[in-house]
């Protein structure tokens, strides 16, 4: 069975995502997701590698998943189909904020107000992370753009990447992250672990404490992700390793290539969306990149790869 969309449906499932066409919306939405993500960060017990801070792709957008608050839980969801932000509390109460062109400061004030109205008052660190330009959320009148079409387009790419990444994740028996969205770097990722500790990471991520980076990379990893790009770089699928084994950059993974700038293998999104089978191209890239790292770093593949996985026979 073919896993690729027909030409007439390609734009529906794998739409174009040229950054120059949606960069203003991208920057604003990035900051909005940071505000929501920091609410989860503030109220959720720490989980290794910062897994407790991420958002998750849904059938309508992005969600925090349930956040604890005393005996209650609540969830914040970006609905990128109807363009609403929903705050849903376990007592049945809810609040809705329209996603429209508005400043980051107004968005921040609206969320804090609605949370307080629900009895969910919280104070977050108001400084953005992992960005060169740092304006406190409650003072940011610079970023205020929101295109419904482009925000929806971005989510549709995430939905497809999430689906394919979960297939790739199922092939691994060792410790592996969920497929999750990091609001700091604004990318979707899934990470495999060898089970061995790694040397301390040098840190240096803009506006992110080095201690957080070092904890995130405290163990050997091979990571796969999707990043929508920036003003200088197009959208890409990527794969990297930490620590970087000798010979890592020498692999031939065409049509992917090794980027000296990022220290990663990059597979341009445009090549993926225009290929006969986007799913298989991503999976081939992911598998070959992992094979390369696992071989060079001598991972215990006998006990980590899918060949050791024996799912139970389902009882019908």
Order of alpha helices (4+ residues) and beta strands (2+ residues): alpha-alpha-beta-beta-beta-beta-beta-beta-alpha-alpha-beta-beta-alpha-beta-beta-beta-beta-alpha-alpha-alpha
